[in-house]
């Protein structure tokens, strides 16, 4: 059960020693700042978020702690210590120990907690920071990143800030339905090109993700409820692990190209063609710290193709991603994100969701270092003309088609994910098991059996 993830060219392992060193450093700083400790406890109780999962970076004044981290895998990268073997924040040396946590909005955090500390830099600037809680020994600060790479905020050009706000609005309001997918992707790519030219890939990516999550929340009840709680705690979506897109084979290359223009890099490929006919290109935006799962259908024999680069011919029968792309549209267009995964204490979140009547599917990964489960999902009506086309072309049976016309389809989920030991990998077999359940034909078959 503790085997590492095996993927194309990447192997992720548990970083037990590094996790112990990281937790030791965080605990020591938090214990030295009583208000920060109270905040961490409230954050867990009210949102199920662990403070360790939203740390942006650490500033340590204790040379012994710095030495411990170096011995556990952190290495010097200029003025910063980094550990790229796992999910760990960068560490800096300073005169005072500070934990800097990620928040979506410095201003909102200050309003929620009644703080008077003035944020560094203006709203929508690349980087904004503020002091939240402090004692004589240590502090907890907050960081709002809109594509900024620095650790100290500097005054931004007002014209640049205005451009950022303009493109956030453009991403929020972008057209998602077109006469053809080709026309839609061309329009999206043109907008992304404009944004990247004006404000750079990292700021463009940050605003893109904000708009994508907002679109996803319109359809995801659990996402809306959880976002409201996280806003009430002042952190917003600071705890995102990954976003997931589905794409048709024909349009997968262009989808990946658009994401790469936003600064994403291909990290690893998960192949499962011999299991369920799917593949996932995992992409990472190293500056934003964002990961994307891009799913596509694969034939059983396509176990060595570079499916993010190679041309993929149409299959005789769609698998899950292809079926959803035809039924609901491409994720990057009208369908929107398939799901968003947030980092939580998985037991606490599951209990809190259940108390609000939001139920989870059985977990598809249940390891000490990785836990994953999805909400049961949100249903929507589907266009019967799309269903007719799928039936006519042999992708769904007559009975499956009728169930889809009458009952609609699951369109989105919130994922509850917990990571320990700095583990960055995924569970291919677990993903395979849940993707089988998420194929609309699977729950159509259940409905047919129940009414037989």
C-alpha positions as CSV (number, residue, x, y, z in Angstrom):
1,X,0.0,0.0,0.0
2,X,3.0,2.4,0.3
3,X,4.5,1.8,-3.1
4,X,5.7,5.0,-4.9
5,X,3.8,6.3,-7.9
6,X,5.3,4.9,-11.1
7,X,4.9,7.3,-14.0
8,X,6.7,8.2,-17.2
9,X,10.1,9.3,-16.1
10,X,9.1,10.5,-12.5
11,X,9.1,8.7,-9.2
12,X,7.9,10.3,-6.0
13,X,8.7,8.9,-2.6
14,X,7.7,9.6,0.9
15,X,10.0,12.2,2.6
16,X,9.7,11.1,6.2
17,X,12.8,12.8,7.6
18,X,12.0,16.0,5.8
19,X,8.4,16.0,7.1
20,X,9.6,15.6,10.7
21,X,12.0,18.5,10.3
22,X,9.4,20.7,8.6
23,X,6.7,19.9,11.3
24,X,9.3,20.6,14.0
25,X,10.2,24.0,12.6
26,X,6.5,25.0,12.1
27,X,5.5,23.8,15.6
28,X,8.4,25.7,17.2
29,X,7.4,29.0,15.6
30,X,3.7,28.5,16.2
31,X,4.3,27.7,19.9
32,X,6.2,30.9,20.2
33,X,3.2,33.0,18.9
34,X,0.1,32.2,21.0
35,X,-2.3,34.1,18.6
36,X,-1.0,32.1,15.7
37,X,-1.6,28.9,17.6
38,X,-5.2,29.8,18.3
39,X,-5.7,30.7,14.6
40,X,-4.3,27.3,13.5
41,X,-6.7,25.5,15.9
42,X,-9.7,27.6,14.7
43,X,-8.7,27.1,11.0
44,X,-8.9,23.3,11.5
45,X,-12.1,23.3,13.5
46,X,-13.9,25.7,11.1
47,X,-12.6,24.7,7.7
48,X,-10.8,21.4,8.1
49,X,-7.6,23.0,6.8
50,X,-4.3,22.2,8.5
51,X,-2.0,25.2,8.8
52,X,0.9,23.2,7.5
53,X,-0.9,22.9,4.1
54,X,-1.0,26.6,3.4
55,X,2.5,27.7,4.4
56,X,3.9,29.9,1.6
57,X,7.4,30.1,3.2
58,X,9.3,30.1,6.5
59,X,11.7,32.7,7.8
60,X,13.9,31.1,10.5
61,X,16.2,32.9,13.0
62,X,17.3,29.7,14.6
63,X,20.5,28.4,13.1
64,X,20.0,24.9,14.6
65,X,16.6,24.6,12.9
66,X,18.1,25.7,9.6
67,X,20.8,23.1,10.0
68,X,18.2,20.4,10.7
69,X,16.3,21.3,7.5
70,X,19.5,21.2,5.5
71,X,20.3,17.7,6.8
72,X,16.7,16.6,5.9
73,X,17.0,17.6,2.2
74,X,16.7,21.4,1.9
75,X,19.5,22.8,-0.3
76,X,20.7,26.3,-1.0
77,X,19.3,28.1,-4.0
78,X,20.7,31.6,-3.8
79,X,19.3,33.1,-0.6
80,X,16.6,30.4,-0.3
81,X,16.6,26.8,0.9
82,X,14.4,24.5,-1.1
83,X,13.4,20.8,-1.0
84,X,12.1,19.7,-4.4
85,X,11.8,16.0,-3.5
86,X,8.5,16.7,-1.8
87,X,5.7,19.3,-1.1
88,X,7.6,21.6,1.2
89,X,7.8,25.4,1.3
90,X,11.0,27.3,0.8
91,X,12.9,28.6,3.8
92,X,14.8,31.8,4.3
93,X,17.1,32.9,7.1
94,X,16.2,36.0,9.0
95,X,16.5,37.9,12.3
96,X,13.0,36.9,13.4
97,X,11.2,33.6,12.9
98,X,8.0,34.0,10.8
99,X,5.5,31.6,9.2
100,X,4.0,33.2,6.1
101,X,0.8,31.5,5.0
102,X,-1.0,31.8,1.7
103,X,-4.3,33.6,1.5
104,X,-6.5,34.6,-1.5
105,X,-6.9,38.2,-0.3
106,X,-4.8,40.1,2.4
107,X,-7.7,42.6,2.7
108,X,-10.2,39.9,3.4
109,X,-8.0,38.2,6.0
110,X,-7.6,41.6,7.8
111,X,-11.3,42.3,7.7
112,X,-12.2,38.9,9.1
113,X,-9.7,39.1,11.9
114,X,-10.1,42.8,12.7
115,X,-6.4,43.5,11.9
116,X,-5.1,47.0,11.3
117,X,-1.8,46.0,9.6
118,X,-1.5,47.8,6.3
119,X,-0.8,45.4,3.4
120,X,2.3,45.9,1.4
121,X,1.4,47.0,-2.2
122,X,-2.0,47.6,-3.8
123,X,-4.9,45.1,-4.5
124,X,-4.2,42.9,-7.5
125,X,-0.4,43.5,-7.3
126,X,1.8,40.5,-8.0
127,X,2.7,40.1,-4.3
128,X,1.0,41.5,-1.2
129,X,2.0,40.7,2.4
130,X,1.0,41.8,5.9
131,X,1.7,40.8,9.5
132,X,-1.2,39.0,11.1
133,X,-0.2,37.9,14.6
134,X,3.0,38.5,16.5
135,X,4.7,38.0,19.8
136,X,8.1,38.9,21.1
137,X,9.6,35.7,19.7
138,X,7.8,35.0,16.5
139,X,5.2,36.1,14.0
140,X,2.6,34.8,11.5
141,X,2.3,36.7,8.3
142,X,0.0,36.4,5.3
143,X,0.9,36.3,1.6
144,X,-1.4,37.1,-1.4
145,X,0.3,36.0,-4.6
146,X,-1.0,37.1,-7.9
147,X,1.9,35.7,-9.9
148,X,4.6,37.3,-7.9
149,X,7.8,35.4,-7.3
150,X,9.5,37.6,-4.6
151,X,9.3,37.3,-0.8
152,X,9.2,41.1,-0.1
153,X,6.5,43.2,-1.7
154,X,7.5,46.2,-3.7
155,X,5.4,49.1,-5.1
156,X,3.8,48.1,-8.4
157,X,3.1,50.2,-11.5
158,X,-0.6,51.3,-11.4
159,X,-0.9,50.7,-15.1
160,X,0.3,47.1,-14.7
161,X,-2.2,46.5,-11.8
162,X,-5.0,47.9,-14.0
163,X,-4.0,45.4,-16.8
164,X,-4.1,42.5,-14.3
165,X,-7.6,43.5,-13.2
166,X,-8.7,43.9,-16.8
167,X,-7.6,40.4,-17.7
168,X,-9.1,38.9,-14.6
169,X,-12.4,40.4,-15.8
170,X,-11.8,39.1,-19.3
171,X,-11.2,35.5,-18.0
172,X,-14.3,35.7,-15.8
173,X,-16.5,36.9,-18.6
174,X,-14.9,34.9,-21.5
175,X,-17.2,33.2,-23.9
176,X,-17.4,29.4,-23.4
177,X,-19.9,28.2,-26.0
178,X,-19.0,28.3,-29.7
179,X,-20.3,26.8,-32.9
180,X,-17.2,24.6,-33.1
181,X,-14.6,23.5,-30.6
182,X,-11.9,24.7,-32.9
183,X,-13.4,28.2,-32.9
184,X,-13.6,28.1,-29.1
185,X,-10.1,27.0,-28.5
186,X,-8.8,29.6,-31.0
187,X,-10.6,32.3,-29.1
188,X,-9.3,31.0,-25.7
189,X,-5.7,30.8,-27.0
190,X,-5.9,34.3,-28.4
191,X,-7.1,35.7,-25.1
192,X,-4.3,33.9,-23.2
193,X,-1.7,35.2,-25.7
194,X,-3.0,38.7,-25.0
195,X,-2.8,38.3,-21.3
196,X,0.7,36.7,-21.3
197,X,2.0,39.5,-23.6
198,X,0.6,42.2,-21.3
199,X,1.2,40.9,-17.7
200,X,3.4,37.8,-18.1
201,X,2.5,34.1,-17.8
202,X,2.6,33.9,-14.0
203,X,0.1,36.7,-13.3
204,X,-2.0,35.6,-16.2
205,X,-2.1,32.1,-14.7
206,X,-3.1,33.3,-11.2
207,X,-6.0,35.3,-12.6
208,X,-7.0,32.4,-15.0
209,X,-7.2,30.0,-12.0
210,X,-9.3,32.4,-10.0
211,X,-11.8,32.7,-12.9
212,X,-11.8,28.9,-13.5
213,X,-12.6,28.2,-9.9
214,X,-15.4,30.7,-9.8
215,X,-17.0,29.1,-12.9
216,X,-16.6,25.6,-11.3
217,X,-18.3,26.8,-8.1
218,X,-21.4,27.8,-10.0
219,X,-22.1,24.1,-10.5
220,X,-20.5,22.6,-7.4
221,X,-22.5,22.9,-4.2
222,X,-19.8,21.5,-2.0
223,X,-17.3,23.9,-3.5
224,X,-19.6,26.9,-2.8
225,X,-20.2,25.8,0.8
226,X,-16.6,25.1,1.5
227,X,-15.4,28.4,-0.1
228,X,-17.8,30.4,2.1
229,X,-16.3,28.7,5.2
230,X,-12.7,29.3,4.0
231,X,-13.6,33.0,3.2
232,X,-15.0,33.3,6.7
233,X,-11.6,32.1,8.1
234,X,-9.9,34.7,5.8
235,X,-7.9,32.3,3.7
236,X,-10.1,31.6,0.6
237,X,-8.8,28.9,-1.8
238,X,-5.3,29.0,-0.3
239,X,-5.2,25.2,0.0
240,X,-5.6,24.0,-3.6
241,X,-3.7,20.7,-4.4
242,X,-4.8,20.5,-8.1
243,X,-7.3,21.3,-10.8
244,X,-8.6,18.7,-13.2
245,X,-9.5,19.1,-16.9
246,X,-11.1,16.6,-19.3
247,X,-10.4,16.9,-23.0
248,X,-11.2,15.1,-26.2
249,X,-8.4,13.3,-28.1
250,X,-8.7,15.6,-31.1
251,X,-8.2,18.8,-29.0
252,X,-5.9,17.6,-26.3
253,X,-2.7,19.0,-27.8
254,X,-4.2,22.5,-28.1
255,X,-5.5,22.4,-24.6
256,X,-2.0,21.5,-23.3
257,X,-0.5,24.2,-25.5
258,X,-2.8,26.8,-23.9
259,X,-1.9,25.7,-20.4
260,X,1.8,25.8,-21.2
261,X,1.5,29.4,-22.4
262,X,0.2,30.1,-18.8
263,X,3.5,28.8,-17.5
264,X,2.7,25.2,-16.9
265,X,5.4,22.5,-17.5
266,X,4.8,18.9,-18.2
267,X,5.8,17.1,-15.0
268,X,4.7,13.5,-15.5
269,X,2.4,11.2,-17.4
270,X,0.1,8.7,-15.8
271,X,-0.7,5.8,-18.1
272,X,-3.5,3.4,-17.5
273,X,-4.5,2.3,-21.1
274,X,-4.3,-1.3,-20.2
275,X,-6.7,-0.7,-17.2
276,X,-9.4,1.7,-18.3
277,X,-8.3,3.5,-21.4
278,X,-7.2,6.8,-19.9
279,X,-4.1,8.8,-19.5
280,X,-3.3,12.0,-17.5
281,X,-0.7,14.6,-18.3
282,X,0.3,16.1,-14.9
283,X,1.4,19.7,-15.4
284,X,3.0,22.0,-12.8
285,X,3.3,25.8,-12.8
286,X,6.5,26.1,-10.7
287,X,6.0,29.8,-9.9
288,X,2.3,29.7,-9.0
289,X,2.8,26.3,-7.3
290,X,-0.2,25.0,-9.2
291,X,-0.8,21.4,-10.5
292,X,-3.2,20.4,-13.2
293,X,-4.5,16.9,-14.1
294,X,-5.3,16.9,-17.8
295,X,-7.2,13.7,-18.6
296,X,-7.7,12.1,-22.1
297,X,-8.9,8.8,-23.5
298,X,-6.2,6.3,-24.5
299,X,-6.5,3.0,-26.3
300,X,-5.2,-0.1,-24.4
301,X,-2.2,-0.3,-26.8
302,X,-1.2,3.4,-26.3
303,X,1.1,2.9,-23.4
304,X,4.2,4.6,-24.7
305,X,2.8,7.5,-26.7
306,X,3.6,11.1,-25.7
307,X,-0.1,11.9,-25.7
308,X,0.5,15.6,-24.9
309,X,2.5,16.0,-28.1
310,X,1.4,13.2,-30.5
311,X,-1.7,13.5,-32.7
312,X,-4.3,11.2,-31.3
313,X,-6.8,9.8,-33.9
314,X,-10.4,9.3,-32.9
315,X,-11.3,6.1,-31.2
316,X,-14.2,3.9,-32.4
317,X,-15.9,4.3,-29.0
318,X,-15.2,7.1,-26.4
319,X,-13.9,6.4,-23.0
320,X,-14.8,8.6,-20.1
321,X,-13.0,11.8,-21.0
322,X,-14.1,11.7,-24.6
323,X,-17.7,10.9,-23.7
324,X,-17.8,13.8,-21.2
325,X,-16.3,16.2,-23.7
326,X,-19.0,15.3,-26.2
327,X,-21.8,15.3,-23.7
328,X,-20.8,18.4,-21.7
329,X,-18.2,20.1,-23.8
330,X,-14.5,20.5,-23.3
331,X,-13.4,21.4,-19.8
332,X,-11.5,24.4,-21.0
333,X,-14.7,25.6,-22.7
334,X,-18.3,25.2,-21.6
335,X,-17.9,22.1,-19.3
336,X,-15.4,23.9,-16.9
337,X,-13.2,22.1,-14.4
338,X,-14.2,18.5,-13.7
339,X,-13.1,18.9,-10.1
340,X,-10.9,20.9,-7.7
341,X,-8.9,19.2,-5.0
342,X,-8.2,20.9,-1.7
343,X,-5.7,19.9,1.0
344,X,-7.5,19.0,4.2
345,X,-7.5,16.9,7.3
346,X,-9.5,14.3,5.5
347,X,-11.4,13.1,8.5
348,X,-12.4,16.5,9.7
349,X,-13.6,17.6,6.3
350,X,-15.6,14.5,5.7
351,X,-17.4,14.9,9.0
352,X,-18.1,18.6,8.4
353,X,-19.4,18.0,4.9
354,X,-21.7,15.2,6.2
355,X,-23.1,17.5,8.9
356,X,-24.2,19.8,6.0
357,X,-25.7,16.9,4.0
358,X,-22.9,16.6,1.5
359,X,-21.8,13.0,1.1
360,X,-18.5,11.5,-0.2
361,X,-17.9,8.6,-2.5
362,X,-15.7,5.8,-1.1
363,X,-12.1,6.9,-1.0
364,X,-10.0,5.9,-4.0
365,X,-6.8,6.3,-2.1
366,X,-6.4,5.4,1.5
367,X,-2.7,5.4,2.3
368,X,-1.0,6.9,5.4
369,X,0.7,9.5,3.1
370,X,-2.1,10.1,0.6
371,X,-5.9,10.1,1.0
372,X,-8.3,11.0,-1.8
373,X,-12.1,11.0,-2.1
374,X,-14.7,12.9,-4.1
375,X,-18.0,14.3,-3.2
376,X,-20.9,12.4,-4.7
377,X,-21.1,15.0,-7.4
378,X,-23.5,17.6,-8.8
379,X,-26.0,16.6,-11.5
380,X,-27.2,18.8,-14.4
381,X,-29.4,18.3,-17.4
382,X,-27.6,17.5,-20.6
383,X,-28.4,18.6,-24.2
384,X,-30.5,15.8,-25.7
385,X,-29.2,16.6,-29.1
386,X,-25.7,15.8,-27.9
387,X,-27.0,12.5,-26.5
388,X,-28.7,11.7,-29.8
389,X,-25.4,12.2,-31.6
390,X,-23.6,9.9,-29.1
391,X,-26.2,7.2,-29.5
392,X,-26.2,7.5,-33.3
393,X,-22.4,7.1,-33.4
394,X,-22.4,4.1,-31.1
395,X,-20.9,5.6,-28.0
396,X,-23.9,4.9,-25.8
397,X,-26.6,2.3,-26.0
398,X,-30.2,3.2,-26.4
399,X,-30.9,2.6,-22.8
400,X,-27.9,4.6,-21.6
401,X,-29.0,7.4,-23.9
402,X,-32.5,7.5,-22.5
403,X,-31.1,7.6,-18.9
404,X,-28.9,10.5,-19.8
405,X,-31.8,12.4,-21.5
406,X,-34.0,11.9,-18.5
407,X,-31.6,12.2,-15.6
408,X,-28.7,14.2,-16.9
409,X,-25.1,13.7,-15.8
410,X,-22.8,14.3,-12.9
411,X,-20.8,17.4,-13.9
412,X,-18.4,18.2,-11.1
413,X,-17.0,17.4,-7.7
414,X,-14.9,18.7,-4.8
415,X,-12.0,16.4,-3.9
416,X,-10.9,15.9,-0.3
417,X,-7.2,15.2,-0.3
418,X,-4.7,14.8,2.5
419,X,-1.0,14.5,1.9
420,X,1.7,13.5,4.5
421,X,5.4,13.0,4.4
422,X,5.7,15.6,1.6
423,X,4.4,13.1,-0.9
424,X,3.8,14.7,-4.4
425,X,2.7,11.6,-6.3
426,X,-0.7,10.1,-7.2
427,X,-2.2,6.6,-7.0
428,X,-2.8,5.3,-10.5
429,X,-4.8,2.3,-9.6
430,X,-7.0,4.4,-7.2
431,X,-7.6,6.9,-10.0
432,X,-8.5,4.1,-12.3
433,X,-11.1,2.8,-9.9
434,X,-12.8,6.1,-9.4
435,X,-12.8,7.0,-13.1
436,X,-14.7,3.8,-13.9
437,X,-17.4,5.0,-11.5
438,X,-17.4,8.5,-13.0
439,X,-18.1,7.3,-16.6
440,X,-21.8,8.4,-17.2
441,X,-22.4,4.9,-18.7
442,X,-21.6,3.4,-15.3
443,X,-24.2,5.2,-13.4
444,X,-26.6,5.0,-16.3
445,X,-26.2,1.2,-16.1
446,X,-26.9,1.3,-12.3
447,X,-30.1,3.3,-13.0
448,X,-31.2,0.8,-15.7
449,X,-30.6,-2.1,-13.4
450,X,-32.6,-0.5,-10.6
451,X,-35.6,0.0,-12.8
452,X,-35.4,-3.4,-14.5
